Amino acid sequence: MKPTIRDVAKHAGVSISTVSRVMNAPETVVEDKRSRVLEAIGALQYQPNGFARGLIYKKSDTLGVMIPDIENPYYAGLIRGMQDAAVRLNHSLMICNTDRDHDRLLSYIHSFYEKQVDGIIFASDAMHEDYYEEMLRHRLPFVLASTNAPQFDIPSVDIDDEQAACDAVRHLIENGHKAIGMISFPLGDTISGYPRFDGFQRALREHGQQAYETCVEFAAHRFEDAYAAAVRLLAAHPELTAIFAASDEFAMGAISCVRDSGRSVPEDVSVVGFDNIRMAHMFIPKLTTVAQPVYEIGYRAVCKLHELAMTGEVKELREKLPHKLIIRESTRTL
């Protein structure tokens, strides 16, 4: 049977609370007792279990992660990066799916607090004021991954969504497309909604194609929503030769819609996505898309949270990682 803290206390001739103080704050214990406890720990080869260490050190080596949609393939790469960083830094992850449900998200924050997580990573969603206040109330360090909150001083790791969207639409324009539409996230629901929409409009304005600034249909977050949005978009603007989609899943929905309408991609309509999820190069046609460094965002978020939890601050508050346009088969030059 493994020795317990009670065994250590009995062997050293001290109380259990003295053993705890030796492990937690040794400077508060007189040298004689401290020496006896340390000798007992060595003699018995005592090692506190993870739960006990959490109680003693007020530290669980566990990080809470909140993501909005665990079925979305984008989060596979993000979580993989988080997991690899967590292993390197001796943390474990507790992952919760919020479904963008306000009450569920607040309950997860409270649950993380009760389970004594060392900090929270809030991924790819808008940071509302009540979320922010709840985490402050529980005094939990937290970091944003693949999102940002310029109104708050919260450490974050993401990309420049507006510039990335502008680069994607500029690619279409430079390849001769003049009638370009967009399938966008709802502007108020996600942190990347407005920036990617703004990037789309900025590229059109810079090239004198303002007539198509409002050629936009909005979809929730899934393939089926994007398919329906593409139906509406092409019905309203049958002259379109290109579509910029706010995510790769949206792009795949748009491509399926174009095909089902009897047209081809990219021969009739070019499509650009956003994210470069794993399926992007497996889909037919292979998807032209903006590559986010998804793995690196997840990895850096854990490193940043570790830094914050250990030191109380981070060297770089808002970290922007580079994006890259990957040109594949779903776009062509007119």
N, C-alpha and C positions, 0 to 999 in steps of 0.2 A: 504494500500500500504506500502511496506517495505521502511524504511528510507534509503536514499542514502548518499553517502559521501558529496554531495552538501548540504543535510539537516543538517548534522553534522556541516559543516563549517558555515552555516547560524546561527545555534543555538549558536555556540561558538563565533561567530563574528570574524572568521579568514578565511583565504583563503583555498581552497581545497588542495593546495600543503602543507600547514601547517598541515592539518589533516593527509595527507600521511606521512609526516615526523614524526609526533607523533607516528604513527603505525610502521614505518620502522626504524627510528633512533631518538628515543625520546630525547636523550642527546643533539641533535642539536637544540632543541626548548626551549625557555626560560620558566621558571617554570610557570609563570602566564598563558601564552597561552596553555602550555601543560596541566595544570589543567583544564582549560576551555574545552579543547577538550575531555579530558577523562570524564569530567562530562557530556558533551553532548552525548558522546557514550553511557554512562550508562543510561541517561535519555531517549534517543531514542531507546535503545536496538539495536543499529546498529551492524550488522555483515556483513563484506564484503563477496561477493560471491567468489567462487573458482577462477574465472578468475581475479577478482579484487585483491584478495590476491596474486595471482601470479605476477601481475604487481607491487604491493606494495613491496612484500618481495623478488621478483626475485626467487620465489620458487613455484612450482606447485603441489608438493606432488604426482607427476606422474613419473613413471619409464618406459622408452622405452625398449621393449624386441624384439630382432631379432632372429628368428628361421629359419632354412633352408627349412623345409618341414612340414607344419602343419597337413598334412594327416598321417604322420608317428606316430604310436601309442606311440612311445617312449616319444614324447613331451607332452603327456597328463599328465604323472606323474611329469615331470619336471615343467610344468606350474602350476600344482596343488600345488606343494611345493612353487613356487614363489608367488602364489596368497595368500596362508595362511600366509606367512611371511609378504607380503605387507599389508594385513588386520591388522595384529598385530602391524605393524610399521606406520599405517595410511597413506599408499600409495595406489595409484591405478596403474594398469598396462595398457600400450598401446602396444599391440602385433602385430608385423608385420612379414609376411611370405616372405622370400627373394627368395626362389627357387634357392638359390646359384647363383643368377644373380648379376654380379658385379655392373652394373649401377643402378639397383634397390636398392641394399644395400646402395650405396652412397647417393642415393636420400632420403632414409629413415633417414640416419644420419642428413641430412639437415632439413628434416621435423621435426625430434625430436627437433632439435635446435630451429626452428621457434615456436614450441609448448611449449618451455621452460621446457622440461622434466628435472628432477633433476639428471638424469644419465641414462646410457644404460647398459643392460645385453646382451652380444653377446654370443649366445648359439650354441654349437656343430658344429662349422665350423672353417676353418683355418683363422687366423688373418693375412691378407696380409698387406704389408707396407702402401699401400695407404689408407686402411681402418683406420689403426692406425693414420696416419698423419691427416686424415680428422677429426677424433674425437678430436685429440689434437688441431687442428685449431679452432674447435668450443668450446674448453675448457669444454668438457663434461666429467664428471667422468664415467668410464666404468669398467665393471667386466666381466670376461669370465666364462661361465657355461658349464660344460661337454666338455671343451676344454682347451687348454693352449697355451701360446706363449712364449717359453723360451728365444727367441731373444729380447723380450720387457719386461719391468718391469710393467706388468699388473696383478692386482689381479685375481686369478682364483680359481675355485673349480671343481675338477674332480677326477678320480681314476687313478691308475697306469695301463694303458691299456696293456702295454707289459707284465707285470707280470700276469695280469688276463688272457690274452690269453695263456700264457705259462702254467698256472695252468689248464686251460680247456683241452689243448692238452695232458698234463701230465696225466690227468685223463683217457684219452683214452688209452695212452700207458700202464699205470699201470693196465688196464683191458684187456691187451693182444693184443691190436691192433698194427699192424706193418705197414700196408698200409693205411696211413691217408692223405687225401687231404684237401684243404681249398678253401672256397669261400670268397674272400676278397673285400674290398672297393678298388676303384682306389687309388693308393698310393699317388698321389699328390693332390687329390681333397679334402680329409677330414683329419682332424688332427689325427684321430684314425687309419687311413689307415696303415701307416708305423709301429706304435707300435704293433698293433695286428698281422700284418704280421711278424714282428721281433719276437714276442712271440711264434708264431707258429714254426718258424724256430729254435729258441733257444731250445725249448722243444725237437724237433727231434734230434738236434745235441747232446744235453746232454744225449740222450739215444741211440746214435749210429745209428740213422735212417735217415742219411743225404740223402739217395737215394730219399726221398720224399720231400725234401726242395723246389723243384720247381714244385711240384704237386699242382698248384694253378690256379684258374680261377678268373677273376675279373668281378664284376657286378657293376652297377651304384648304385642305392639306394633302389630299390623296389623289391617286390616279383617276378614280372615277369622277371626282370633282373637276379635274383638269380636262378630262374627255368632254364633259358637258360644257365646260367653258369654251373649249375649242369649237364645239358645234355652234355655239352662239356667235363666237368671233368670226368664223368663216361664213356663217349665214348673213351676218351684218356687213362683212367686207370680203366678198368672194374674190376680189382682185389681189388679195395678199399673196406675196411671193415668199414671205419669211415670217417666222414667229419666234420671239424670245420668250422662253419659259423661266419662271423664277426658281425652278428646281428641276433636277433630272427626272423625278417622278412625274412632274407636270409635263416635261418634254415628251416623255414616253406616252402619256395620255394624249397629247396633241398629235403625235405621229400616228397613233392608232386611229384617231379620228380622221385624219387626212386620208389614210389608207381605206378606211371603211366608206369614205365618200367617193371612192373611185380614183383618187389622185395618188401621186407617188411622192416620196421624200428621198432625195432632195430634188428630183426632176421638176416637180411642180411647186413644192413648198419646202424651203429650207427651215430647219429647226435647230435652235441653240438652247442647251440646258444650263444648269447651274449646280455645282457641287462635285461632279466627277465621282459619283458613287461607284462601287465595284461593278454594278451591272452596266455602266455606261459603255464599256468597251465590249460587252457581250450582246447587247441589244442589236437588232437589225433594223435599220442601218446603225452602225456604231456612232455613238453620239458625240457631236461637237459640243463642248461644255466648258464652263469656267471651273478649273480645278481649285478647290479649297484644300489647304494642307490639313485635312480633317484629323488625321492621326496626330500631327504635331500640335494642333489646337488642344486636343485632349491631354496629350503628354505635358504640355506647358502649363495647362490649367492646374494639374495636380502638383507640379513643381512649385507653381506660384502659391497655391494654398498651403503647401508644406512650409514654404518660406514665411508666409504670413502667420501661420500657427506657431512657428518656432521663434520668430523675432518680433512679431507684432507689426511688421511693415513689409513692403515689397520695393525693390529697386525701380521697377517700371510699372506704373499704375495701369495704363492702357496699352497693351501690347498688340500691335498690328502685324500679322504675318502676311507674306506675299502670296498673291493668287497668280494663276497662269491660265491662259486660254489654250485648250487642247482641241486642235482641229482634226476631226475625223470625217465620217461619211455622210452625216446628216445635213451638211451645208454644201452649196456649190456656187460657183461664179456665174452670173447671168451674162 
